[in-house]
């Protein structure tokens, strides 16, 4: 049998103390009702699935498309007229790729956060899989 040093004994004593009191702290019945504890795995699964779908697919497509059209109009405005066909064609050369990359990058983070929050509140609902606010169909922050 190997002999434990003082620091190892303290470490293992603290580890045993944490493992003994951990379940009692996790099931604080006054702070977290039993229903909350039982629904936590379902909510977590809904939040993760909403975050993955919204962050990987819907968010980048939605925001990439939105910023591509805004970038094209802004570049066309710099060329003289934001409604002119020639200016829009010239502005799309720079505005579409830049807006798609920037909007897609922003959409990943925004969609992930939105999907996780909505998926936690309403697990597996259709609102956790897209970037819309709810039944009204309004986008958040716009």
TARA-V738193 format. One line per field, one symbol per residue. psi: psi as a letter, one per 30 degrees, with the letter a starting at -180 (. if undefined). burial: b if it has 24 or more other ideal C-beta (glycine too) atoms within 12 Angstrom, else e. A space follows every 50 residues. Layout:
BEGIN
psi: ???
burial: ???
END
This chain:
BEGIN
psi: kkkkleeeeeeeeeeeeefefeeeeehjfeejleeeeefeeeeeeeeeee eeeeefdeeeeeeeeefeeeeeeeeeeffejffkeeeeeeffeeeeeeee eeeeeeeeeeeeeeeeeefeeikglfffflgleaffgkkkg.
burial: eeeeeeeeeeeeeeeeeeeeeeeeeeeeeeeeeeeeeeeeeebeebbebb bebbbebbbbebbbebbbbbbbbebbeeeeeeeeeeebeebbebbbeebb ebbbebbbebbbbbbbbbbbeebebebbbbbbeeeeeeeeee
END
